Amino acid sequence: MTIQAAVFDFDGTLVRSNAIKAEAFSQTAAAHGIDVSRLDAIRAGHPHADRYEIFERLVADLGPACAGSAERLVESYGAIVQNAIARCEWVPGALDALATLAERGIALYVNSATPTVPLVDAVASRMATDRFVAIYGGPASKQDNLAHIAATADLLASQIVMIGDGEDDRLGAAEFGCHFIGVVADTSAYGLPARRFSHVPDVAVSDLTTIADCIARMESGDTQRSSVNV
């Protein structure tokens, strides 16, 4: 079995940006004079909502008391996030892993829950767009994006590996039927929350320094779980 495509989540998998996005919601609310607790309550009640839905719900909840439109709040949030992502750290091993996998002829993709337009902007801010065959975001699901990649590249699910740091990545790969490698950070430095899976994935790494070797072992049939602290 040969892996032909490696599909990476973005936030928390390639760059340390999970905490950035969480903090950006609070910064946006504060900048517009909005009670942060109201925004936190909406995020807690709708954990899978994207930025557009969150701010639309916030504006509807606050009514005339809201200091801005949903569009204006989304724009402010996006500017804060993009500026921070452009300066945040890569997850250790990310750049070397991308280069090594590309040299092996493995096609690289991004598959994120972030809406597609701001996702493309975020990848571009890292001057990394040309490293990937394509970049896929929301509102499509992780599973649907994987299916689209397979159909477009004429690949079987067994020829694709999804690499991500969240439960939605694991479930998307499981529902689609491809391989999965979990990035299980053992400290909060990778973004909050650090432990983002319902259980440890069968194949897991703590960063991307060994991801190329992990994929090589996967191709050989050796999928022994890596040693991580969870």
C-alpha positions as CSV (number, residue, x, y, z in Angstrom):
1,M,0.0,0.0,0.0
2,T,1.4,3.4,-1.1
3,I,0.3,6.7,0.4
4,Q,-0.3,9.1,-2.5
5,A,-1.8,12.1,-0.6
6,A,-1.2,13.6,2.8
7,V,-4.0,15.9,4.0
8,F,-3.2,18.2,6.8
9,D,-5.5,20.1,9.1
10,F,-4.1,23.7,9.6
11,D,-4.7,25.2,13.0
12,G,-2.8,23.3,15.7
13,T,-1.4,20.8,13.1
14,L,0.8,22.9,10.9
15,V,0.9,26.1,12.9
16,R,0.3,26.8,16.6
17,S,-2.8,28.9,16.1
18,N,-5.6,27.2,18.1
19,A,-5.1,29.6,21.0
20,I,-4.9,32.5,18.7
21,K,-8.4,31.9,17.3
22,A,-9.9,31.5,20.7
23,E,-8.3,34.7,22.0
24,A,-9.3,36.6,18.8
25,F,-13.0,36.2,19.7
26,S,-12.4,37.9,23.1
27,Q,-10.3,40.6,21.5
28,T,-13.0,41.3,18.9
29,A,-15.7,41.5,21.5
30,A,-13.6,43.9,23.7
31,A,-12.7,46.1,20.7
32,H,-16.4,46.6,20.0
33,G,-17.5,47.1,23.6
34,I,-19.3,43.8,23.8
35,D,-19.5,41.7,27.0
36,V,-17.1,38.8,26.3
37,S,-19.2,36.5,28.5
38,R,-22.1,36.7,26.0
39,L,-19.8,35.7,23.2
40,D,-18.3,32.9,25.3
41,A,-21.8,31.5,26.0
42,I,-22.6,31.4,22.3
43,R,-19.4,29.6,21.5
44,A,-19.9,27.1,24.3
45,G,-23.5,26.4,23.1
46,H,-22.5,26.0,19.5
47,P,-19.0,24.4,19.5
48,H,-19.1,23.5,15.8
49,A,-20.2,26.9,14.6
50,D,-17.9,28.9,12.3
51,R,-17.1,32.6,12.8
52,Y,-20.0,33.7,10.6
53,E,-22.6,31.8,12.6
54,I,-21.1,32.8,16.0
55,F,-21.2,36.5,15.2
56,E,-24.6,36.3,13.6
57,R,-25.9,34.7,16.8
58,L,-24.2,37.3,18.9
59,V,-25.8,40.2,17.0
60,A,-29.2,38.6,17.1
61,D,-28.8,38.0,20.9
62,L,-27.7,41.5,21.7
63,G,-30.1,43.2,19.3
64,P,-29.9,47.0,19.3
65,A,-27.3,46.9,22.0
66,C,-24.8,45.4,19.6
67,A,-22.1,47.8,18.6
68,G,-21.6,46.4,15.1
69,S,-23.0,44.2,12.4
70,A,-22.1,40.6,12.1
71,E,-20.2,41.4,8.9
72,R,-18.2,44.1,10.7
73,L,-17.4,41.8,13.6
74,V,-16.3,39.0,11.3
75,E,-14.0,41.4,9.5
76,S,-12.4,42.6,12.7
77,Y,-12.0,39.0,13.9
78,G,-10.4,38.0,10.6
79,A,-7.9,40.8,10.7
80,I,-6.8,39.9,14.2
81,V,-6.5,36.2,13.3
82,Q,-4.6,36.8,10.1
83,N,-2.1,39.2,11.7
84,A,-1.4,36.7,14.5
85,I,-1.2,33.6,12.3
86,A,1.3,35.4,10.0
87,R,3.6,35.6,13.1
88,C,2.9,32.5,15.0
89,E,5.3,29.4,15.2
90,W,5.1,26.4,12.9
91,V,4.5,23.2,14.7
92,P,8.0,21.6,15.1
93,G,9.0,19.6,12.1
94,A,6.2,21.0,9.8
95,L,8.4,22.6,7.1
96,D,10.8,19.7,6.9
97,A,7.9,17.2,6.8
98,L,6.2,19.1,3.9
99,A,9.5,19.2,2.0
100,T,10.3,15.5,2.6
101,L,6.8,14.3,1.7
102,A,6.8,16.4,-1.5
103,E,10.2,14.9,-2.4
104,R,8.7,11.5,-2.1
105,G,6.0,12.4,-4.6
106,I,3.2,12.6,-2.0
107,A,0.6,15.2,-2.9
108,L,-0.1,17.6,-0.1
109,Y,-3.4,19.2,0.8
110,V,-5.0,21.3,3.6
111,N,-8.4,20.3,5.0
112,S,-9.7,22.6,7.7
113,A,-12.9,23.6,9.3
114,T,-11.9,27.2,8.8
115,P,-14.0,28.9,6.0
116,T,-12.2,28.5,2.7
117,V,-11.5,32.2,1.9
118,P,-9.9,33.1,5.3
119,L,-8.1,29.7,5.3
120,V,-6.5,30.4,1.9
121,D,-5.5,33.9,3.3
122,A,-4.0,32.3,6.4
123,V,-1.9,29.8,4.4
124,A,-0.8,32.6,2.1
125,S,0.3,34.6,5.1
126,R,2.8,31.9,5.8
127,M,4.0,31.9,2.2
128,A,3.0,28.3,2.0
129,T,0.3,28.2,-0.7
130,D,2.6,26.7,-3.4
131,R,3.4,23.7,-1.1
132,F,-0.1,22.3,-1.5
133,V,-2.1,20.9,-4.4
134,A,-5.2,22.4,-3.0
135,I,-6.6,24.0,0.1
136,Y,-10.1,23.0,1.3
137,G,-12.1,24.6,4.2
138,G,-15.6,25.0,5.4
139,P,-18.5,25.0,5.1
140,A,-17.8,21.5,3.7
141,S,-17.1,18.8,6.3
142,K,-13.7,17.2,6.7
143,Q,-15.2,14.0,5.3
144,D,-16.7,15.7,2.3
145,N,-13.3,17.5,1.6
146,L,-11.5,14.1,1.8
147,A,-14.0,12.6,-0.7
148,H,-13.5,15.5,-3.0
149,I,-9.7,15.1,-2.9
150,A,-10.0,11.4,-3.7
151,A,-12.4,12.0,-6.6
152,T,-10.4,14.9,-8.0
153,A,-7.0,13.0,-7.7
154,D,-8.5,9.6,-8.6
155,L,-7.3,8.0,-5.4
156,L,-8.6,5.3,-3.2
157,A,-9.2,6.0,0.5
158,S,-6.4,3.6,1.3
159,Q,-4.0,5.9,-0.5
160,I,-4.8,8.9,1.6
161,V,-3.7,9.9,5.1
162,M,-5.4,12.6,7.1
163,I,-3.2,14.3,9.7
164,G,-4.8,16.5,12.4
165,D,-5.0,17.5,16.0
166,G,-8.8,17.3,16.6
167,E,-11.7,14.9,17.0
168,D,-13.3,16.3,13.8
169,D,-10.1,15.3,11.9
170,R,-10.2,11.8,13.4
171,L,-13.9,11.3,12.7
172,G,-13.7,12.8,9.2
173,A,-11.0,10.3,8.3
174,A,-12.9,7.4,9.9
175,E,-16.1,8.3,8.1
176,F,-14.3,8.6,4.8
177,G,-12.3,5.5,5.4
178,C,-8.7,6.8,5.0
179,H,-5.7,6.5,7.3
180,F,-5.3,8.9,10.2
181,I,-2.4,10.2,12.2
182,G,-3.3,12.3,15.3
183,V,-1.1,15.2,16.4
184,V,-1.5,14.9,20.2
185,A,0.2,17.8,21.8
186,D,1.4,17.1,25.4
187,T,1.5,20.8,26.5
188,S,-0.8,23.8,26.0
189,A,1.9,25.5,23.9
190,Y,0.4,23.9,20.9
191,G,-2.9,25.6,21.5
192,L,-5.8,25.1,23.8
193,P,-7.2,22.7,24.6
194,A,-4.1,20.5,24.4
195,R,-6.0,17.2,24.6
196,R,-8.5,17.3,21.8
197,F,-9.4,13.6,21.2
198,S,-12.0,11.4,22.9
199,H,-9.3,8.8,22.9
200,V,-5.8,8.5,21.7
201,P,-5.7,7.8,18.0
202,D,-4.2,4.4,16.9
203,V,-1.3,6.3,15.3
204,A,-0.3,9.4,17.1
205,V,2.7,11.8,17.2
206,S,3.4,14.8,19.5
207,D,4.5,17.1,16.6
208,L,5.5,16.7,12.9
209,T,9.2,15.9,13.3
210,T,8.6,12.1,12.7
211,I,5.6,12.3,10.4
212,A,7.4,11.3,7.3
213,D,8.8,8.2,9.0
214,C,5.4,7.5,10.5
215,I,3.9,7.5,7.0
216,A,6.7,5.2,5.7
217,R,5.9,2.8,8.5
218,M,2.3,3.0,7.7
219,E,3.0,2.1,4.1
220,S,5.0,-1.0,5.3
221,G,2.1,-2.1,7.4
222,D,3.7,-1.1,10.8
223,T,1.1,1.1,12.5
224,Q,2.4,0.7,16.0
225,R,1.2,3.6,18.1
226,S,3.8,6.3,18.7
227,S,4.7,7.1,22.2
228,V,3.0,10.3,23.4
229,N,1.8,11.7,26.7
230,V,-1.9,12.0,26.9
